[in-house]
Amino acid sequence: FEALFLFLLGRCSDEHPWWYALLALLAFSLFCEACCGTSYSLVPFVNAKQVAIVSALIAMGGNIGAVLAQWCLYKTMSDVLLPFQVHAAFVLVGALLTPLMYWTEYGGMFRRASVPALEKAAPSEKATEVAPSEKE
């Protein structure tokens, strides 16, 4: 839905009322925040031992990626709204590729794990009994 509302935002022009752009922007923002949350939820699966570094790289990649995309891809476009529409296509392709993610120990959406995940041992649920000699 993020791509859809970004595309609708890119279709806003002076011919539409102002609230049309506002509604498209609010809906896009809502789904954009949800997508950011799902992106950061994948961080522990990339490399559990280096969560801080992977998280920093993802944050840095998003910021640098936005600047580079604007400078490289959208700088030459003469239409002000066309970059929003093109970027909506990029977002849609990225969203459609998401179900293809796969981790060997966890699996993916369409395949099971090829290496079983290490199961953490559950704490013992045995009740501790008091020895008869310790009873009063």
N, C-alpha and C positions, 0 to 999 in steps of 0.2 A: 504493500500500500504506500510505502514511502516513495517509490518511484512514480506511482500514479499521481500523488498529490504534488510532487516536485514538477511533474510534467504539466499539471493543471496550473501551478504557480507560474510556469514558464509561458503559459498561454494567456495570462492576464495582460491586458493592454488598456489603453485609455478608453476603449469602447465599453469596457465592463465597469460596473460600479465598484467603489473602493472596498466594500465588504466582501466581494468575491475573492479578491487577493488576500484579504485578512483571513477568511475561512480556509483558503488553500494553504496559507502559511501556517496557521494553527494546526491543521491536520497533518501537514508535512512535519512540523516540529514534534508533534506527539509520536509519530512513527519513527522519526529520526532518533529520538531519545531511546525508544524501545530497541532499535537496531544497535545503538551504541552499547546498551546494556548486554545484549546477546553477544556482541563482539568481545566485550571484556569478560564475559562468563566463560569463554573458551580459553582464556589465558592459562589456567592451571593444567589444561590438557596438552598444551604445546610442550612445556617442559616444567614439570612439577618442582624440580630442584631450583630453577632460576625464575621464579614467578615475578620477582621485582624487575629483573632485566627485560623479560618478555613483555611485561606490562608497559614499561617505559618505551620499548621499541614500538609497540602498537600505538601508543599515544603520540610519539614522535612521528611515526609513519603517517598517521592521520593528518597531523598539522602540516608536515612538509608535503605530503601528497596533495593536499588542497592547494597550497601555494604553487606547486609545480604544475598541477592540472590547469589552474587558471592561467599561468604564464605560458605554458607550452600549447595547450589545446584551445583555449578560448580567447586568447589575445587577438587573434586575427579575425574573429567573427565580428561583422559589422552590426548585426542585429543584437540588441541588448537582451532580448528574451531567449534567443537561440541557445546560449550556453546552458540554461536551466533545462531545456528539453534534451539536449545531448547528454548532459550529466544524468538525467533521469534514465536514459537508456543504459548508461554504465551501471547505475544502481540496480536496475532490473536484471542485467546480466549477472552481476555479483550475487544477487538474491537467488537467482535460479541455479547458480553453481554451489550454493551453500549445502544442499542435501547430499552432495557428492563428497563431502569431507569424511575422512576415514582415519581412525587411529588403530594401530595393530592390536593394542591391548584392550580397547574399549569397543571397537567396531564402528559402524556408521549407521546411516539411516537404512541402507539396503543390504548391508553385509554384516555378518557377525564378526566378533573379534577373532583374529587368527592366533593370537597368543593370549592365554587366559590372564586376566588381571589378578594381581596379587590381592588376596582377600586378607583384610585386617582381622586379626584374632579378636574375637569378642571377649570382654572381661568375663571371668567365671561367675556364673550365677548361683553357685553353690552357697547355701546358707552356712555361715560359720557356727559350729556347735561349740558349746562350752563343755570342757572336760568335766567328768563327774567329780574329780577331786577339787575343782575350783568352785563348786557350788557351796553355798552356805546353808 
